[in-house]
């Protein structure tokens, strides 16, 4: 199992905690279910700013491993 540090704005964290509680899950379990459903279902994230659904490299993370 891999660990991921995820930083969320306070308001989004509070909303995620509420959604997890409503689903009778821990926040971690709820996030895993959300990621799994998105990855396995082939869903893409709606990007209201019209950008690419594929994120670019993170700042300061070195060269992107993608071609």
Predicted model as a PDB file, atoms N, CA, C, CB and O in Angstrom, pLDDT in the B-factor column:
MODEL        1                                                                  
ATOM      1  N   UNK A   1       0.843  -1.172   0.000  1.00 90.00           N  
ATOM      2  CA  UNK A   1       0.000   0.000   0.000  1.00 90.00           C  
ATOM      3  C   UNK A   1       0.894   1.242   0.000  1.00 90.00           C  
ATOM      4  CB  UNK A   1      -0.962  -0.006   1.220  1.00 90.00           C  
ATOM      5  O   UNK A   1       1.883   1.306   0.729  1.00 90.00           O  
ATOM      6  N   UNK A   2       0.540   2.204  -0.809  1.00 93.00           N  
ATOM      7  CA  UNK A   2       1.297   3.455  -0.911  1.00 93.00           C  
ATOM      8  C   UNK A   2       0.612   4.542  -0.088  1.00 93.00           C  
ATOM      9  CB  UNK A   2       1.433   3.899  -2.392  1.00 93.00           C  
ATOM     10  O   UNK A   2      -0.604   4.537   0.103  1.00 93.00           O  
ATOM     11  N   UNK A   3       1.422   5.456   0.384  1.00 94.00           N  
ATOM     12  CA  UNK A   3       0.914   6.609   1.126  1.00 94.00           C  
ATOM     13  C   UNK A   3       0.999   7.829   0.231  1.00 94.00           C  
ATOM     14  CB  UNK A   3       1.708   6.832   2.450  1.00 94.00           C  
ATOM     15  O   UNK A   3       1.967   8.005  -0.509  1.00 94.00           O  
ATOM     16  N   UNK A   4      -0.023   8.673   0.305  1.00 94.00           N  
ATOM     17  CA  UNK A   4      -0.081   9.909  -0.462  1.00 94.00           C  
ATOM     18  C   UNK A   4      -0.446  11.032   0.490  1.00 94.00           C  
ATOM     19  CB  UNK A   4      -1.104   9.808  -1.638  1.00 94.00           C  
ATOM     20  O   UNK A   4      -1.420  10.930   1.236  1.00 94.00           O  
ATOM     21  N   UNK A   5       0.323  12.088   0.466  1.00 95.00           N  
ATOM     22  CA  UNK A   5      -0.027  13.277   1.240  1.00 95.00           C  
ATOM     23  C   UNK A   5      -0.860  14.181   0.347  1.00 95.00           C  
ATOM     24  CB  UNK A   5       1.251  14.021   1.769  1.00 95.00           C  
ATOM     25  O   UNK A   5      -0.417  14.581  -0.730  1.00 95.00           O  
ATOM     26  N   UNK A   6      -2.043  14.493   0.788  1.00 95.00           N  
ATOM     27  CA  UNK A   6      -2.959  15.315   0.012  1.00 95.00           C  
ATOM     28  C   UNK A   6      -3.316  16.549   0.828  1.00 95.00           C  
ATOM     29  CB  UNK A   6      -4.235  14.518  -0.382  1.00 95.00           C  
ATOM     30  O   UNK A   6      -3.852  16.443   1.931  1.00 95.00           O  
ATOM     31  N   UNK A   7      -3.017  17.708   0.281  1.00 96.00           N  
ATOM     32  CA  UNK A   7      -3.351  18.954   0.975  1.00 96.00           C  
ATOM     33  C   UNK A   7      -4.623  19.520   0.368  1.00 96.00           C  
ATOM     34  CB  UNK A   7      -2.183  19.988   0.884  1.00 96.00           C  
ATOM     35  O   UNK A   7      -4.691  19.778  -0.834  1.00 96.00           O  
ATOM     36  N   UNK A   8      -5.618  19.706   1.201  1.00 96.00           N  
ATOM     37  CA  UNK A   8      -6.900  20.243   0.763  1.00 96.00           C  
ATOM     38  C   UNK A   8      -7.157  21.582   1.430  1.00 96.00           C  
ATOM     39  CB  UNK A   8      -8.039  19.259   1.073  1.00 96.00           C  
ATOM     40  O   UNK A   8      -6.779  21.782   2.584  1.00 96.00           O  
ATOM     41  N   UNK A   9      -7.795  22.498   0.720  1.00 97.00           N  
ATOM     42  CA  UNK A   9      -8.240  23.731   1.379  1.00 97.00           C  
ATOM     43  C   UNK A   9      -9.209  23.357   2.503  1.00 97.00           C  
ATOM     44  CB  UNK A   9      -8.919  24.714   0.351  1.00 97.00           C  
ATOM     45  O   UNK A   9      -9.920  22.355   2.416  1.00 97.00           O  
ATOM     46  N   UNK A  10      -9.228  24.164   3.544  1.00 97.00           N  
ATOM     47  CA  UNK A  10     -10.059  23.866   4.714  1.00 97.00           C  
ATOM     48  C   UNK A  10     -11.520  23.612   4.363  1.00 97.00           C  
ATOM     49  CB  UNK A  10      -9.975  25.002   5.699  1.00 97.00           C  
ATOM     50  O   UNK A  10     -12.138  22.690   4.896  1.00 97.00           O  
ATOM     51  N   UNK A  11     -12.077  24.432   3.461  1.00 97.00           N  
ATOM     52  CA  UNK A  11     -13.487  24.274   3.121  1.00 97.00           C  
ATOM     53  C   UNK A  11     -13.741  22.961   2.385  1.00 97.00           C  
ATOM     54  CB  UNK A  11     -13.958  25.448   2.272  1.00 97.00           C  
ATOM     55  O   UNK A  11     -14.754  22.306   2.629  1.00 97.00           O  
ATOM     56  N   UNK A  12     -12.842  22.572   1.492  1.00 97.00           N  
ATOM     57  CA  UNK A  12     -13.006  21.320   0.760  1.00 97.00           C  
ATOM     58  C   UNK A  12     -12.819  20.118   1.688  1.00 97.00           C  
ATOM     59  CB  UNK A  12     -12.010  21.250  -0.408  1.00 97.00           C  
ATOM     60  O   UNK A  12     -13.510  19.108   1.545  1.00 97.00           O  
ATOM     61  N   UNK A  13     -11.901  20.225   2.622  1.00 97.00           N  
ATOM     62  CA  UNK A  13     -11.703  19.159   3.602  1.00 97.00           C  
ATOM     63  C   UNK A  13     -12.978  18.947   4.416  1.00 97.00           C  
ATOM     64  CB  UNK A  13     -10.517  19.489   4.534  1.00 97.00           C  
ATOM     65  O   UNK A  13     -13.412  17.813   4.620  1.00 97.00           O  
ATOM     66  N   UNK A  14     -13.565  20.031   4.872  1.00 97.00           N  
ATOM     67  CA  UNK A  14     -14.796  19.937   5.668  1.00 97.00           C  
ATOM     68  C   UNK A  14     -15.914  19.289   4.854  1.00 97.00           C  
ATOM     69  CB  UNK A  14     -15.235  21.335   6.156  1.00 97.00           C  
ATOM     70  O   UNK A  14     -16.663  18.466   5.380  1.00 97.00           O  
ATOM     71  N   UNK A  15     -16.032  19.650   3.590  1.00 97.00           N  
ATOM     72  CA  UNK A  15     -17.062  19.059   2.740  1.00 97.00           C  
ATOM     73  C   UNK A  15     -16.797  17.570   2.509  1.00 97.00           C  
ATOM     74  CB  UNK A  15     -17.132  19.797   1.399  1.00 97.00           C  
ATOM     75  O   UNK A  15     -17.728  16.766   2.505  1.00 97.00           O  
ATOM     76  N   UNK A  16     -15.537  17.208   2.319  1.00 97.00           N  
ATOM     77  CA  UNK A  16     -15.179  15.797   2.113  1.00 97.00           C  
ATOM     78  C   UNK A  16     -15.469  14.985   3.371  1.00 97.00           C  
ATOM     79  CB  UNK A  16     -13.688  15.663   1.724  1.00 97.00           C  
ATOM     80  O   UNK A  16     -15.973  13.865   3.284  1.00 97.00           O  
ATOM     81  N   UNK A  17     -15.156  15.539   4.532  1.00 97.00           N  
ATOM     82  CA  UNK A  17     -15.443  14.847   5.796  1.00 97.00           C  
ATOM     83  C   UNK A  17     -16.950  14.623   5.927  1.00 97.00           C  
ATOM     84  CB  UNK A  17     -14.904  15.664   7.013  1.00 97.00           C  
ATOM     85  O   UNK A  17     -17.383  13.539   6.317  1.00 97.00           O  
ATOM     86  N   UNK A  18     -17.742  15.631   5.608  1.00 97.00           N  
ATOM     87  CA  UNK A  18     -19.197  15.493   5.689  1.00 97.00           C  
ATOM     88  C   UNK A  18     -19.700  14.428   4.719  1.00 97.00           C  
ATOM     89  CB  UNK A  18     -19.881  16.836   5.397  1.00 97.00           C  
ATOM     90  O   UNK A  18     -20.565  13.627   5.073  1.00 97.00           O  
ATOM     91  N   UNK A  19     -19.166  14.414   3.501  1.00 96.00           N  
ATOM     92  CA  UNK A  19     -19.576  13.423   2.500  1.00 96.00           C  
ATOM     93  C   UNK A  19     -19.200  12.015   2.961  1.00 96.00           C  
ATOM     94  CB  UNK A  19     -18.924  13.730   1.128  1.00 96.00           C  
ATOM     95  O   UNK A  19     -19.975  11.074   2.786  1.00 96.00           O  
ATOM     96  N   UNK A  20     -18.019  11.871   3.548  1.00 96.00           N  
ATOM     97  CA  UNK A  20     -17.583  10.566   4.051  1.00 96.00           C  
ATOM     98  C   UNK A  20     -18.488  10.097   5.186  1.00 96.00           C  
ATOM     99  CB  UNK A  20     -16.121  10.632   4.531  1.00 96.00           C  
ATOM    100  O   UNK A  20     -18.880   8.931   5.229  1.00 96.00           O  
ATOM    101  N   UNK A  21     -18.816  10.992   6.092  1.00 97.00           N  
ATOM    102  CA  UNK A  21     -19.709  10.633   7.200  1.00 97.00           C  
ATOM    103  C   UNK A  21     -21.077  10.222   6.686  1.00 97.00           C  
ATOM    104  CB  UNK A  21     -19.850  11.802   8.179  1.00 97.00           C  
ATOM    105  O   UNK A  21     -21.674   9.267   7.183  1.00 97.00           O  
ATOM    106  N   UNK A  22     -21.575  10.950   5.685  1.00 97.00           N  
ATOM    107  CA  UNK A  22     -22.885  10.625   5.116  1.00 97.00           C  
ATOM    108  C   UNK A  22     -22.868   9.251   4.462  1.00 97.00           C  
ATOM    109  CB  UNK A  22     -23.306  11.689   4.093  1.00 97.00           C  
ATOM    110  O   UNK A  22     -23.903   8.590   4.371  1.00 97.00           O  
ATOM    111  N   UNK A  23     -21.697   8.820   4.008  1.00 95.00           N  
ATOM    112  CA  UNK A  23     -21.533   7.507   3.382  1.00 95.00           C  
ATOM    113  C   UNK A  23     -21.085   6.465   4.407  1.00 95.00           C  
ATOM    114  CB  UNK A  23     -20.516   7.586   2.229  1.00 95.00           C  
ATOM    115  O   UNK A  23     -20.777   5.328   4.050  1.00 95.00           O  
ATOM    116  N   UNK A  24     -21.051   6.863   5.694  1.00 97.00           N  
ATOM    117  CA  UNK A  24     -20.643   5.988   6.802  1.00 97.00           C  
ATOM    118  C   UNK A  24     -19.257   5.388   6.571  1.00 97.00           C  
ATOM    119  CB  UNK A  24     -21.667   4.865   6.992  1.00 97.00           C  
ATOM    120  O   UNK A  24     -19.038   4.192   6.766  1.00 97.00           O  
ATOM    121  N   UNK A  25     -18.317   6.260   6.146  1.00 97.00           N  
ATOM    122  CA  UNK A  25     -16.935   5.849   5.904  1.00 97.00           C  
ATOM    123  C   UNK A  25     -15.990   6.837   6.569  1.00 97.00           C  
ATOM    124  CB  UNK A  25     -16.642   5.751   4.384  1.00 97.00           C  
ATOM    125  O   UNK A  25     -16.366   7.960   6.905  1.00 97.00           O  
ATOM    126  N   UNK A  26     -14.756   6.390   6.751  1.00 97.00           N  
ATOM    127  CA  UNK A  26     -13.711   7.326   7.150  1.00 97.00           C  
ATOM    128  C   UNK A  26     -13.368   8.170   5.921  1.00 97.00           C  
ATOM    129  CB  UNK A  26     -12.435   6.574   7.714  1.00 97.00           C  
ATOM    130  O   UNK A  26     -13.698   7.804   4.793  1.00 97.00           O  
ATOM    131  N   UNK A  27     -12.717   9.280   6.149  1.00 97.00           N  
ATOM    132  CA  UNK A  27     -12.316  10.122   5.022  1.00 97.00           C  
ATOM    133  C   UNK A  27     -11.392   9.337   4.101  1.00 97.00           C  
ATOM    134  CB  UNK A  27     -11.621  11.416   5.516  1.00 97.00           C  
ATOM    135  O   UNK A  27     -11.542   9.400   2.881  1.00 97.00           O  
ATOM    136  N   UNK A  28     -10.445   8.604   4.659  1.00 96.00           N  
ATOM    137  CA  UNK A  28      -9.516   7.826   3.847  1.00 96.00           C  
ATOM    138  C   UNK A  28     -10.263   6.801   2.998  1.00 96.00           C  
ATOM    139  CB  UNK A  28      -8.485   7.125   4.737  1.00 96.00           C  
ATOM    140  O   UNK A  28     -10.011   6.691   1.798  1.00 96.00           O  
ATOM    141  N   UNK A  29     -11.169   6.057   3.603  1.00 96.00           N  
ATOM    142  CA  UNK A  29     -11.935   5.049   2.880  1.00 96.00           C  
ATOM    143  C   UNK A  29     -12.788   5.687   1.785  1.00 96.00           C  
ATOM    144  CB  UNK A  29     -12.821   4.260   3.847  1.00 96.00           C  
ATOM    145  O   UNK A  29     -12.910   5.136   0.691  1.00 96.00           O  
ATOM    146  N   UNK A  30     -13.367   6.823   2.073  1.00 96.00           N  
ATOM    147  CA  UNK A  30     -14.199   7.527   1.101  1.00 96.00           C  
ATOM    148  C   UNK A  30     -13.366   8.004  -0.081  1.00 96.00           C  
ATOM    149  CB  UNK A  30     -14.908   8.715   1.762  1.00 96.00           C  
ATOM    150  O   UNK A  30     -13.792   7.887  -1.230  1.00 96.00           O  
ATOM    151  N   UNK A  31     -12.181   8.542   0.194  1.00 96.00           N  
ATOM    152  CA  UNK A  31     -11.299   9.002  -0.887  1.00 96.00           C  
ATOM    153  C   UNK A  31     -10.840   7.834  -1.751  1.00 96.00           C  
ATOM    154  CB  UNK A  31     -10.080   9.740  -0.311  1.00 96.00           C  
ATOM    155  O   UNK A  31     -10.783   7.957  -2.974  1.00 96.00           O  
ATOM    156  N   UNK A  32     -10.510   6.699  -1.128  1.00 96.00           N  
ATOM    157  CA  UNK A  32     -10.107   5.516  -1.885  1.00 96.00           C  
ATOM    158  C   UNK A  32     -11.239   5.083  -2.811  1.00 96.00           C  
ATOM    159  CB  UNK A  32      -9.713   4.362  -0.933  1.00 96.00           C  
ATOM    160  O   UNK A  32     -11.004   4.794  -3.984  1.00 96.00           O  
ATOM    161  N   UNK A  33     -12.462   5.036  -2.294  1.00 95.00           N  
ATOM    162  CA  UNK A  33     -13.614   4.635  -3.101  1.00 95.00           C  
ATOM    163  C   UNK A  33     -13.822   5.607  -4.266  1.00 95.00           C  
ATOM    164  CB  UNK A  33     -14.886   4.565  -2.227  1.00 95.00           C  
ATOM    165  O   UNK A  33     -14.130   5.183  -5.379  1.00 95.00           O  
ATOM    166  N   UNK A  34     -13.659   6.877  -4.019  1.00 94.00           N  
ATOM    167  CA  UNK A  34     -13.834   7.889  -5.057  1.00 94.00           C  
ATOM    168  C   UNK A  34     -12.785   7.745  -6.151  1.00 94.00           C  
ATOM    169  CB  UNK A  34     -13.769   9.288  -4.451  1.00 94.00           C  
ATOM    170  O   UNK A  34     -13.111   7.793  -7.337  1.00 94.00           O  
ATOM    171  N   UNK A  35     -11.533   7.570  -5.758  1.00 94.00           N  
ATOM    172  CA  UNK A  35     -10.458   7.400  -6.734  1.00 94.00           C  
ATOM    173  C   UNK A  35     -10.664   6.109  -7.517  1.00 94.00           C  
ATOM    174  CB  UNK A  35      -9.080   7.395  -6.037  1.00 94.00           C  
ATOM    175  O   UNK A  35     -10.533   6.093  -8.741  1.00 94.00           O  
ATOM    176  N   UNK A  36     -10.987   5.021  -6.808  1.00 94.00           N  
ATOM    177  CA  UNK A  36     -11.202   3.732  -7.477  1.00 94.00           C  
ATOM    178  C   UNK A  36     -12.335   3.821  -8.497  1.00 94.00           C  
ATOM    179  CB  UNK A  36     -11.512   2.637  -6.443  1.00 94.00           C  
ATOM    180  O   UNK A  36     -12.200   3.353  -9.628  1.00 94.00           O  
ATOM    181  N   UNK A  37     -13.449   4.423  -8.092  1.00 94.00           N  
ATOM    182  CA  UNK A  37     -14.595   4.559  -8.996  1.00 94.00           C  
ATOM    183  C   UNK A  37     -14.226   5.392 -10.218  1.00 94.00           C  
ATOM    184  CB  UNK A  37     -15.787   5.197  -8.264  1.00 94.00           C  
ATOM    185  O   UNK A  37     -14.639   5.071 -11.332  1.00 94.00           O  
ATOM    186  N   UNK A  38     -13.459   6.448 -10.022  1.00 93.00           N  
ATOM    187  CA  UNK A  38     -13.058   7.303 -11.127  1.00 93.00           C  
ATOM    188  C   UNK A  38     -12.098   6.589 -12.070  1.00 93.00           C  
ATOM    189  CB  UNK A  38     -12.419   8.574 -10.598  1.00 93.00           C  
ATOM    190  O   UNK A  38     -12.257   6.656 -13.289  1.00 93.00           O  
ATOM    191  N   UNK A  39     -11.107   5.908 -11.512  1.00 93.00           N  
ATOM    192  CA  UNK A  39     -10.104   5.225 -12.328  1.00 93.00           C  
ATOM    193  C   UNK A  39     -10.718   4.032 -13.062  1.00 93.00           C  
ATOM    194  CB  UNK A  39      -8.927   4.761 -11.454  1.00 93.00           C  
ATOM    195  O   UNK A  39     -10.515   3.875 -14.266  1.00 93.00           O  
ATOM    196  N   UNK A  40     -11.449   3.211 -12.360  1.00 93.00           N  
ATOM    197  CA  UNK A  40     -12.013   2.002 -12.971  1.00 93.00           C  
ATOM    198  C   UNK A  40     -13.175   2.318 -13.903  1.00 93.00           C  
ATOM    199  CB  UNK A  40     -12.474   1.038 -11.891  1.00 93.00           C  
ATOM    200  O   UNK A  40     -13.443   1.570 -14.842  1.00 93.00           O  
ATOM    201  N   UNK A  41     -13.861   3.422 -13.645  1.00 89.00           N  
ATOM    202  CA  UNK A  41     -14.993   3.792 -14.484  1.00 89.00           C  
ATOM    203  C   UNK A  41     -14.600   4.620 -15.690  1.00 89.00           C  
ATOM    204  CB  UNK A  41     -15.994   4.544 -13.678  1.00 89.00           C  
ATOM    205  O   UNK A  41     -15.442   4.928 -16.534  1.00 89.00           O  
ATOM    206  N   UNK A  42     -13.330   4.984 -15.783  1.00 79.00           N  
ATOM    207  CA  UNK A  42     -12.877   5.777 -16.914  1.00 79.00           C  
ATOM    208  C   UNK A  42     -13.395   7.199 -16.901  1.00 79.00           C  
ATOM    209  CB  UNK A  42     -13.285   5.120 -18.178  1.00 79.00           C  
ATOM    210  O   UNK A  42     -13.375   7.880 -17.926  1.00 79.00           O  
ATOM    211  N   UNK A  43     -13.860   7.653 -15.746  1.00 70.00           N  
ATOM    212  CA  UNK A  43     -14.382   9.012 -15.653  1.00 70.00           C  
ATOM    213  C   UNK A  43     -13.238  10.013 -15.762  1.00 70.00           C  
ATOM    214  CB  UNK A  43     -15.155   9.213 -14.331  1.00 70.00           C  
ATOM    215  O   UNK A  43     -12.093   9.706 -15.430  1.00 70.00           O  
ATOM    216  N   UNK A  44     -13.560  11.202 -16.227  1.00 69.00           N  
ATOM    217  CA  UNK A  44     -12.596  12.285 -16.224  1.00 69.00           C  
ATOM    218  C   UNK A  44     -13.142  13.401 -15.352  1.00 69.00           C  
ATOM    219  CB  UNK A  44     -12.300  12.787 -17.666  1.00 69.00           C  
ATOM    220  O   UNK A  44     -14.352  13.517 -15.155  1.00 69.00           O  
ATOM    221  N   UNK A  45     -12.263  14.198 -14.848  1.00 63.00           N  
ATOM    222  CA  UNK A  45     -12.646  15.300 -13.987  1.00 63.00           C  
ATOM    223  C   UNK A  45     -13.079  16.470 -14.848  1.00 63.00           C  
ATOM    224  CB  UNK A  45     -11.489  15.704 -13.049  1.00 63.00           C  
ATOM    225  O   UNK A  45     -12.383  16.835 -15.796  1.00 63.00           O  
ATOM    226  N   UNK A  46     -14.230  17.064 -14.527  1.00 65.00           N  
ATOM    227  CA  UNK A  46     -14.663  18.266 -15.224  1.00 65.00           C  
ATOM    228  C   UNK A  46     -13.755  19.413 -14.836  1.00 65.00           C  
ATOM    229  CB  UNK A  46     -16.138  18.601 -14.906  1.00 65.00           C  
ATOM    230  O   UNK A  46     -13.543  19.677 -13.652  1.00 65.00           O  
ATOM    231  N   UNK A  47     -13.224  20.087 -15.825  1.00 61.00           N  
ATOM    232  CA  UNK A  47     -12.330  21.217 -15.570  1.00 61.00           C  
ATOM    233  C   UNK A  47     -13.012  22.470 -16.093  1.00 61.00           C  
ATOM    234  CB  UNK A  47     -10.921  21.010 -16.245  1.00 61.00           C  
ATOM    235  O   UNK A  47     -13.010  22.733 -17.296  1.00 61.00           O  
ATOM    236  N   UNK A  48     -13.592  23.238 -15.189  1.00 62.00           N  
ATOM    237  CA  UNK A  48     -14.355  24.413 -15.592  1.00 62.00           C  
ATOM    238  C   UNK A  48     -13.496  25.447 -16.304  1.00 62.00           C  
ATOM    239  CB  UNK A  48     -15.008  25.040 -14.388  1.00 62.00           C  
ATOM    240  O   UNK A  48     -14.003  26.252 -17.084  1.00 62.00           O  
ATOM    241  N   UNK A  49     -12.173  25.423 -16.030  1.00 59.00           N  
ATOM    242  CA  UNK A  49     -11.302  26.394 -16.681  1.00 59.00           C  
ATOM    243  C   UNK A  49     -10.933  25.978 -18.097  1.00 59.00           C  
ATOM    244  CB  UNK A  49     -10.048  26.592 -15.865  1.00 59.00           C  
ATOM    245  O   UNK A  49     -10.219  26.705 -18.789  1.00 59.00           O  
ATOM    246  N   UNK A  50     -11.410  24.819 -18.537  1.00 55.00           N  
ATOM    247  CA  UNK A  50     -11.213  24.411 -19.908  1.00 55.00           C  
ATOM    248  C   UNK A  50      -9.846  23.835 -20.206  1.00 55.00           C  
ATOM    249  CB  UNK A  50     -11.451  25.550 -20.785  1.00 55.00           C  
ATOM    250  O   UNK A  50      -9.486  23.687 -21.374  1.00 55.00           O  
ATOM    251  N   UNK A  51      -9.079  23.506 -19.189  1.00 54.00           N  
ATOM    252  CA  UNK A  51      -7.743  22.964 -19.404  1.00 54.00           C  
ATOM    253  C   UNK A  51      -7.779  21.503 -19.766  1.00 54.00           C  
ATOM    254  CB  UNK A  51      -6.896  23.159 -18.181  1.00 54.00           C  
ATOM    255  O   UNK A  51      -8.843  20.888 -19.839  1.00 54.00           O  
ATOM    256  N   UNK A  52      -6.621  20.963 -19.990  1.00 50.00           N  
ATOM    257  CA  UNK A  52      -6.476  19.558 -20.336  1.00 50.00           C  
ATOM    258  C   UNK A  52      -6.861  18.691 -19.142  1.00 50.00           C  
ATOM    259  CB  UNK A  52      -5.034  19.252 -20.789  1.00 50.00           C  
ATOM    260  O   UNK A  52      -6.568  19.058 -18.004  1.00 50.00           O  
ATOM    261  N   UNK A  53      -7.517  17.539 -19.375  1.00 53.00           N  
ATOM    262  CA  UNK A  53      -7.828  16.656 -18.269  1.00 53.00           C  
ATOM    263  C   UNK A  53      -6.595  15.946 -17.722  1.00 53.00           C  
ATOM    264  CB  UNK A  53      -8.848  15.646 -18.700  1.00 53.00           C  
ATOM    265  O   UNK A  53      -6.657  15.337 -16.654  1.00 53.00           O  
ATOM    266  N   UNK A  54      -5.479  16.016 -18.439  1.00 51.00           N  
ATOM    267  CA  UNK A  54      -4.231  15.419 -17.976  1.00 51.00           C  
ATOM    268  C   UNK A  54      -3.422  16.504 -17.287  1.00 51.00           C  
ATOM    269  CB  UNK A  54      -3.427  14.776 -19.156  1.00 51.00           C  
ATOM    270  O   UNK A  54      -3.041  17.484 -17.927  1.00 51.00           O  
ATOM    271  N   UNK A  55      -3.153  16.353 -16.000  1.00 49.00           N  
ATOM    272  CA  UNK A  55      -2.423  17.407 -15.292  1.00 49.00           C  
ATOM    273  C   UNK A  55      -0.991  17.518 -15.768  1.00 49.00           C  
ATOM    274  CB  UNK A  55      -2.445  17.151 -13.799  1.00 49.00           C  
ATOM    275  O   UNK A  55      -0.379  16.530 -16.174  1.00 49.00           O  
ATOM    276  N   UNK A  56      -0.464  18.724 -15.716  1.00 48.00           N  
ATOM    277  CA  UNK A  56       0.930  18.939 -16.051  1.00 48.00           C  
ATOM    278  C   UNK A  56       1.822  18.560 -14.898  1.00 48.00           C  
ATOM    279  CB  UNK A  56       1.169  20.378 -16.446  1.00 48.00           C  
ATOM    280  O   UNK A  56       1.330  18.183 -13.834  1.00 48.00           O  
ATOM    281  N   UNK A  57       3.132  18.651 -15.085  1.00 51.00           N  
ATOM    282  CA  UNK A  57       4.044  18.301 -13.995  1.00 51.00           C  
ATOM    283  C   UNK A  57       3.902  19.273 -12.837  1.00 51.00           C  
ATOM    284  CB  UNK A  57       5.492  18.281 -14.489  1.00 51.00           C  
ATOM    285  O   UNK A  57       3.584  20.446 -13.029  1.00 51.00           O  
ATOM    286  N   UNK A  58       4.142  18.772 -11.640  1.00 48.00           N  
ATOM    287  CA  UNK A  58       4.092  19.619 -10.465  1.00 48.00           C  
ATOM    288  C   UNK A  58       5.308  20.524 -10.443  1.00 48.00           C  
ATOM    289  CB  UNK A  58       4.016  18.778  -9.182  1.00 48.00           C  
ATOM    290  O   UNK A  58       6.396  20.119 -10.853  1.00 48.00           O  
ATOM    291  N   UNK A  59       5.134  21.730  -9.975  1.00 53.00           N  
ATOM    292  CA  UNK A  59       6.262  22.637  -9.851  1.00 53.00           C  
ATOM    293  C   UNK A  59       7.273  22.072  -8.884  1.00 53.00           C  
ATOM    294  CB  UNK A  59       5.805  24.021  -9.398  1.00 53.00           C  
ATOM    295  O   UNK A  59       6.919  21.593  -7.807  1.00 53.00           O  
ATOM    296  N   UNK A  60       8.517  22.129  -9.266  1.00 51.00           N  
ATOM    297  CA  UNK A  60       9.579  21.690  -8.389  1.00 51.00           C  
ATOM    298  C   UNK A  60       9.724  20.185  -8.295  1.00 51.00           C  
ATOM    299  CB  UNK A  60       9.358  22.237  -7.047  1.00 51.00           C  
ATOM    300  O   UNK A  60      10.472  19.685  -7.455  1.00 51.00           O  
ATOM    301  N   UNK A  61       9.020  19.460  -9.145  1.00 48.00           N  
ATOM    302  CA  UNK A  61       9.107  18.007  -9.069  1.00 48.00           C  
ATOM    303  C   UNK A  61      10.083  17.429 -10.071  1.00 48.00           C  
ATOM    304  CB  UNK A  61       7.754  17.402  -9.282  1.00 48.00           C  
ATOM    305  O   UNK A  61      10.189  16.209 -10.196  1.00 48.00           O  
ATOM    306  N   UNK A  62      10.795  18.274 -10.783  1.00 51.00           N  
ATOM    307  CA  UNK A  62      11.749  17.778 -11.775  1.00 51.00           C  
ATOM    308  C   UNK A  62      11.048  17.524 -13.077  1.00 51.00           C  
ATOM    309  CB  UNK A  62      12.439  16.505 -11.291  1.00 51.00           C  
ATOM    310  O   UNK A  62       9.883  17.882 -13.247  1.00 51.00           O  
ATOM    311  N   UNK A  63      11.763  16.899 -14.010  1.00 55.00           N  
ATOM    312  CA  UNK A  63      11.171  16.659 -15.332  1.00 55.00           C  
ATOM    313  C   UNK A  63       9.994  15.704 -15.255  1.00 55.00           C  
ATOM    314  CB  UNK A  63      12.218  16.105 -16.289  1.00 55.00           C  
ATOM    315  O   UNK A  63       9.970  14.794 -14.426  1.00 55.00           O  
ATOM    316  N   UNK A  64       9.023  15.917 -16.123  1.00 47.00           N  
ATOM    317  CA  UNK A  64       7.858  15.059 -16.171  1.00 47.00           C  
ATOM    318  C   UNK A  64       8.249  13.705 -16.732  1.00 47.00           C  
ATOM    319  CB  UNK A  64       6.742  15.695 -17.009  1.00 47.00           C  
ATOM    320  O   UNK A  64       9.009  13.634 -17.698  1.00 47.00           O  
ATOM    321  N   UNK A  65       7.732  12.603 -16.132  1.00 51.00           N  
ATOM    322  CA  UNK A  65       8.055  11.281 -16.650  1.00 51.00           C  
ATOM    323  C   UNK A  65       7.315  10.968 -17.940  1.00 51.00           C  
ATOM    324  CB  UNK A  65       7.740  10.233 -15.617  1.00 51.00           C  
ATOM    325  O   UNK A  65       7.622   9.982 -18.609  1.00 51.00           O  
ATOM    326  N   UNK A  66       6.338  11.803 -18.297  1.00 48.00           N  
ATOM    327  CA  UNK A  66       5.576  11.563 -19.534  1.00 48.00           C  
ATOM    328  C   UNK A  66       6.352  12.063 -20.728  1.00 48.00           C  
ATOM    329  CB  UNK A  66       4.195  12.246 -19.477  1.00 48.00           C  
ATOM    330  O   UNK A  66       7.120  13.018 -20.612  1.00 48.00           O  
ATOM    331  N   UNK A  67       6.164  11.425 -21.889  1.00 47.00           N  
ATOM    332  CA  UNK A  67       6.844  11.873 -23.127  1.00 47.00           C  
ATOM    333  C   UNK A  67       6.349  13.216 -23.574  1.00 47.00           C  
ATOM    334  CB  UNK A  67       6.647  10.868 -24.249  1.00 47.00           C  
ATOM    335  O   UNK A  67       6.810  13.737 -24.589  1.00 47.00           O  
TER     336      UNK A  67                                                      
ENDMDL                                                                          
END                                                                             
